Amino acid sequence: MLGLIGHYRLRTSKTRTVLKGIPVMATVLALTVLLPASQAYAQARNYMIEVVVFENMAEAKKATPGSLYYPRINAAIGLTGDKAASLGFALLDDALTLDDAAQKIRGSGQYRLLKHFAWRQPGLDAKNAQAVRINIGSTMSIYLPDDLKPYKKFIPASAQPQPDRTRKITTTTVSGTLKVRLSRFLHLDTQLVFTDAENRKSYRMSQSRKMRSTEFHYIDNPRFGLLVRILPLEEASN
């Protein structure tokens, strides 16, 4: 399968490599041709972050009831509105580079495309980096503990109110944040929860991934995954 991708580097999460033996995803990756590296990458002022979010339908069939969670979000911005615009963030509709991959996922039968989107943002260091709020899919109500202080990344939740979980909130199938920060390299921090509404079970994703323009990134857990590419804006426009 790696031979289909050529000389480009493919990275997967440490949890599991789900590409093995899955010809559909191999084809998706083969169709996704990376743009060449650019010396302007490190100096670029603005970047395009492109993300394809998908669900693993084989795992969906095996899902059983489990625990619910909600991502702990201290500060994040949406991609629309005055605040995002003032910080240099904006949704992008044109020049997307993962259309073929998204279409292949949509027609695969093994995966379900949840969302394909991209945004523009400046390269910000760790101190100034802004987390982007992610809400994808159908909505559902869950109940959280009254005291959230003990939980750093993920908050345990319940489908029904409990004596110690009375705070009702609305969440979505995929909820959480994505944050891009710039040091010597770009890094993508993911803090996401996928919630199976039918089985009332959540799947958590918390990773930090170094990103290079010569790398195509496939970030996964057993239930859902992301295809991600970050490019300097001038490179993306070409």
Buried (B, 14 or more C-beta within 10 A) or exposed (E): BEEEBEEEEBBBBEEEBBBEEBEBBBBBBBBBEBBEEBEEBEEBEBBBBBBBBBBBEBBBEEBEEEEBBBBBBEEBBEBEEEEBEEBBBBEBEEEBBBEBBBBBBBEBEEBBBBBBBBBBBBBBEEEEBBBBBBBBBEEBEBBBBEEEEEBEEBBBBBBEEEEEBEBEEEBBBBBBBBBBBBEEEBBBBBBBBBBBBEEBBBBBBBBEBEBBBEBBBBBBBBBBBBBBBBBBBBBBEE
